[in-house]
Amino acid sequence: MTEIQVRRAKPDDAEALVRLRGLMLAAMGNDLGGPDAPWREAARQWFVEQLASPETFAAYVVDDPAAGLVACAAGNVYVHPPGPNDLTTLRGHLYNVSTEPDFRRRGLARACLVALMDWFRDETAVGQVELHATDYGIELYRELGFTESRYPTLRFRRS
């Protein structure tokens, strides 16, 4: 690959987006289960549905002629109440940033992220974009202008 060609994902990319999501989740220490693990089909269906809503969801990808889809970044727009530092009622959430191991350190994730941030800026009305960074990707996000929040993310899971 010499020139990075980024394109917007289509519904038939959903399975590849799930595969790349699996790489990201595994790198975060998650047990993915086998190839027939229920989360994979649920995620595939979710991506198909989201890709059908181009005004609130976008995924940008890079293809390799031999390997197929090798990098991605996705994000969505959600409703959020205004506050003193952001009068807008929409926020963006960035996720599913992943690159096949053999294609890392070539700027592919950065290219996908830049395309996604352009979409947020040019085609949505979000006031800010949030993400959960891994140690592997945090410097890239900082380089693109993301800053740490004063408050940690907490999570409650229904059992």
Secondary structure as UniProt FT lines:
FT   STRAND          6..8
FT   HELIX           11..13
FT   HELIX           14..27
FT   TURN            28..29
FT   TURN            35..36
FT   HELIX           38..51
FT   TURN            54..56
FT   STRAND          57..64
FT   TURN            65..67
FT   STRAND          68..79
FT   TURN            84..85
FT   STRAND          90..99
FT   HELIX           101..103
FT   TURN            104..105
FT   HELIX           108..123
FT   STRAND          129..130
FT   TURN            135..137
FT   HELIX           138..143
FT   TURN            144..145
//
